[in-house]
């Protein structure tokens, strides 16, 4: 009579649980890193819009951002209204698109003053960025 203990059987299967755990962690890290890369360094809480366009890539653009305290950023660097006006005067191509990004909690007057500066310098091609 032979007694076989179930614990003495050879393990012939690969345990997939640790592999799946590692893949999920890597996926989460990738998603978080991709979010920081896409949103840039200036923390803005963009307003929501049901008609927002996504996925457009525009070359040769000017990006103007306004945070909730009213600070102005030109292509990621903090600037003043006067410096912005001087920069826009030096543009050769007045059809260059201006991407206007504004925190939803900033005063609307801040946005209007930037649009006025753009219009004064002959820039009429601007896009107000929102999220969907």
BADRENLUM-679287 format. One line per 4 residues: number of its first residue (from 1); their letters; for each residue x, y, z of N, C-alpha, C. Coordinates in pm, whole numbers. Example, Ala and Ser with C-alpha at 12.3 -4.5 7.8 and 13.67 -1.06 7.14 Angstrom:
! residues 2
1> as> 1319/-569/780/1230/-450/780/1320/-330/780 ~ 1285/-225/708/1367/-106/714/1290/3/787
END
This chain:
! residues 132
1> xxxx> 83/-116/0/0/0/0/89/124/0 ~ 60/213/-92/143/330/-110/63/455/-74 ~ 116/534/13/51/659/51/120/775/-21 ~ 42/853/-92/98/968/-164/47/1095/-96
5> xxxx> 141/1173/-57/106/1300/6/86/1405/-104 ~ -23/1479/-97/-55/1579/-200/50/1690/-203 ~ 115/1721/-93/214/1828/-89/344/1791/-158 ~ 367/1662/-183/491/1617/-243/485/1617/-396
9> xxxx> 373/1655/-456/362/1656/-602/447/1769/-660 ~ 497/1745/-777/578/1843/-847/489/1957/-898 ~ 537/2080/-881/463/2196/-930/495/2213/-1078 ~ 395/2198/-1161/417/2206/-1305/355/2330/-1368
13> xxxx> 301/2418/-1288/239/2540/-1339/321/2660/-1295 ~ 317/2766/-1376/384/2891/-1341/281/2980/-1272 ~ 321/3034/-1162/233/3124/-1089/234/3260/-1159 ~ 121/3300/-1217/111/3423/-1295/80/3546/-1209
17> xxxx> 42/3529/-1087/2/3642/-1003/113/3746/-987 ~ 237/3709/-953/342/3811/-943/369/3883/-1075 ~ 362/3811/-1185/383/3871/-1317/276/3976/-1346 ~ 151/3943/-1320/41/4037/-1344/55/4159/-1253
21> xxxx> 95/4139/-1127/115/4250/-1035/223/4346/-1087 ~ 332/4292/-1135/440/4376/-1187/395/4453/-1310 ~ 325/4389/-1400/276/4455/-1521/180/4568/-1486 ~ 92/4547/-1389/-2/4652/-1349/70/4771/-1286
25> xxxx> 171/4745/-1206/249/4854/-1147/320/4934/-1257 ~ 380/4867/-1352/448/4935/-1462/348/5017/-1543 ~ 230/4964/-1566/127/5036/-1640/84/5163/-1566 ~ 67/5155/-1436/28/5272/-1357/138/5378/-1361
29> xxxx> 263/5337/-1348/375/5431/-1355/378/5499/-1491 ~ 357/5425/-1597/356/5482/-1732/243/5583/-1747 ~ 125/5551/-1697/10/5643/-1709/34/5772/-1632 ~ 90/5764/-1513/117/5883/-1433/224/5969/-1500
33> xxxx> 330/5906/-1549/437/5980/-1615/386/6046/-1743 ~ 303/5978/-1819/249/6035/-1943/160/6155/-1913 ~ 87/6152/-1805/1/6264/-1767/85/6388/-1736 ~ 195/6372/-1663/279/6486/-1631/346/6543/-1756
37> xxxx> 384/6458/-1848/449/6505/-1970/352/6585/-2054 ~ 230/6537/-2067/131/6603/-2152/86/6736/-2093 ~ 61/6744/-1965/5/6864/-1905/108/6974/-1885 ~ 235/6946/-1893/335/7050/-1877/364/7081/-1733
41> xxxx> 442/7187/-1713/489/7220/-1579/400/7320/-1508 ~ 320/7396/-1582/235/7496/-1521/105/7431/-1479 ~ 75/7438/-1351/-45/7372/-1299/-166/7460/-1325 ~ -252/7414/-1414/-374/7485/-1448/-492/7390/-1435
45> xxxx> -600/7443/-1386/-726/7369/-1379/-813/7424/-1492 ~ -797/7366/-1612/-867/7418/-1729/-1017/7400/-1717 ~ -1092/7494/-1773/-1238/7480/-1770/-1284/7366/-1860 ~ -1402/7313/-1831/-1456/7202/-1910/-1544/7256/-2022
49> xxxx> -1544/7183/-2134/-1627/7220/-2247/-1675/7092/-2314 ~ -1800/7089/-2355/-1852/6970/-2422/-1806/6962/-2567 ~ -1759/7072/-2623/-1716/7074/-2763/-1565/7084/-2777 ~ -1492/7054/-2673/-1346/7064/-2678/-1289/6966/-2780
53> xxxx> -1191/7014/-2856/-1124/6928/-2953/-1000/6870/-2888 ~ -978/6741/-2910/-862/6677/-2850/-775/6616/-2959 ~ -648/6601/-2927/-558/6530/-3016/-497/6615/-3126 ~ -523/6744/-3131/-465/6828/-3234/-322/6865/-3195
57> xxxx> -232/6853/-3290/-95/6897/-3270/-70/7013/-3364 ~ -33/7125/-3308/-11/7245/-3388/136/7281/-3381 ~ 198/7297/-3498/339/7335/-3503/348/7487/-3506 ~ 462/7539/-3468/488/7683/-3471/376/7762/-3404
61> xxxx> 357/7736/-3278/250/7802/-3203/310/7884/-3090 ~ 229/7974/-3038/264/8051/-2919/167/8007/-2811 ~ 220/7967/-2698/134/7922/-2589/138/8023/-2475 ~ 23/8079/-2444/11/8175/-2334/-78/8111/-2228
65> xxxx> -25/8103/-2105/-99/8043/-1994/-119/8146/-1884 ~ -235/8139/-1819/-265/8227/-1707/-307/8138/-1591 ~ -234/8146/-1478/-273/8063/-1364/-382/8134/-1284 ~ -429/8071/-1178/-544/8127/-1105/-511/8255/-1032
69> xxxx> -383/8283/-1007/-345/8409/-942/-326/8522/-1043 ~ -332/8490/-1173/-318/8592/-1276/-178/8601/-1335 ~ -85/8514/-1294/49/8515/-1350/41/8469/-1496 ~ 120/8533/-1581/121/8504/-1724/247/8426/-1758
73> xxxx> 231/8323/-1840/343/8241/-1886/342/8238/-2038 ~ 457/8268/-2098/473/8262/-2242/561/8144/-2276 ~ 503/8044/-2342/575/7920/-2377/643/7859/-2255 ~ 574/7861/-2141/622/7795/-2020/707/7880/-1929
77> xxxx> 740/8004/-1970/823/8091/-1887/741/8211/-1841 ~ 753/8244/-1713/675/8355/-1658/716/8485/-1724 ~ 616/8568/-1753/640/8695/-1820/541/8799/-1770 ~ 555/8923/-1817/461/9029/-1785/383/9065/-1910
81> xxxx> 278/9144/-1893/199/9187/-2009/284/9268/-2106 ~ 370/9354/-2052/456/9437/-2137/555/9351/-2216 ~ 617/9253/-2150/710/9163/-2218/638/9081/-2324 ~ 516/9040/-2294/435/8964/-2391/408/9051/-2513
85> xxxx> 370/9176/-2490/340/9267/-2600/463/9288/-2688 ~ 579/9307/-2626/703/9326/-2701/737/9201/-2783 ~ 717/9084/-2725/743/8960/-2798/652/8947/-2919 ~ 523/8977/-2902/428/8964/-3011/455/9066/-3122
89> xxxx> 511/9181/-3088/547/9281/-3189/655/9229/-3283 ~ 746/9147/-3229/859/9099/-3308/823/8982/-3400 ~ 703/8931/-3390/664/8817/-3475/654/8859/-3620 ~ 714/8779/-3707/706/8806/-3850/575/8756/-3908
93> xxxx> 535/8637/-3865/412/8575/-3916/298/8603/-3820 ~ 209/8693/-3859/96/8730/-3773/-15/8625/-3778 ~ 0/8520/-3858/-97/8410/-3863/-59/8295/-3770 ~ 49/8313/-3693/91/8211/-3598/-20/8190/-3496
97> xxxx> -63/8064/-3476/-171/8040/-3380/-125/8064/-3236 ~ -213/8124/-3159/-189/8149/-3016/-280/8056/-2939 ~ -221/7971/-2856/-297/7881/-2770/-310/7949/-2634 ~ -431/7982/-2597/-456/8050/-2470/-509/7950/-2369
101> xxxx> -431/7928/-2263/-468/7834/-2156/-487/7916/-2030 ~ -603/7904/-1969/-633/7981/-1850/-697/7891/-1744 ~ -653/7908/-1621/-715/7836/-1510/-860/7880/-1500 ~ -947/7786/-1469/-1090/7818/-1464/-1124/7914/-1350
105> xxxx> -1035/7927/-1250/-1061/8014/-1137/-999/8153/-1151 ~ -931/8180/-1262/-874/8313/-1282/-984/8412/-1318 ~ -959/8538/-1294/-1057/8640/-1331/-1068/8646/-1482 ~ -1189/8661/-1530/-1213/8667/-1674/-1142/8789/-1736
109> xxxx> -1124/8893/-1658/-1054/9012/-1708/-911/8980/-1750 ~ -846/8886/-1680/-711/8845/-1718/-709/8786/-1858 ~ -807/8705/-1889/-815/8643/-2022/-842/8749/-2128 ~ -935/8838/-2100/-970/8944/-2195/-850/9034/-2223
113> xxxx> -772/9066/-2121/-656/9153/-2143/-552/9087/-2232 ~ -535/8956/-2223/-441/8885/-2310/-495/8883/-2454 ~ -624/8859/-2470/-684/8862/-2604/-669/9001/-2665 ~ -688/9107/-2584/-670/9243/-2634/-527/9267/-2681
117> xxxx> -429/9219/-2604/-289/9235/-2643/-264/9165/-2777 ~ -318/9045/-2793/-301/8971/-2918/-362/9048/-3035 ~ -481/9099/-3016/-548/9174/-3123/-475/9303/-3157 ~ -424/9373/-3055/-349/9496/-3079/-226/9471/-3165
121> xxxx> -167/9353/-3150/-47/9320/-3226/-78/9246/-3356 ~ -206/9239/-3392/-245/9182/-3521/-262/9032/-3522 ~ -265/8969/-3406/-283/8824/-3399/-432/8794/-3376 ~ -494/8735/-3474/-637/8703/-3465/-660/8552/-3459
125> xxxx> -556/8474/-3481/-568/8328/-3486/-532/8271/-3348 ~ -630/8264/-3259/-603/8209/-3127/-706/8103/-3091 ~ -662/8012/-3005/-744/7900/-2962/-748/7902/-2809 ~ -867/7894/-2753/-881/7887/-2608/-889/7739/-2570
129> xxxx> -789/7693/-2497/-781/7550/-2464/-869/7516/-2345 ~ -945/7409/-2359/-1029/7356/-2253/-1012/7205/-2246 ~ -1078/7143/-2150/-1077/6997/-2143/-1218/6946/-2165 ~ -1228/6823/-2207/-1359/6764/-2234/-1410/6691/-2113
END
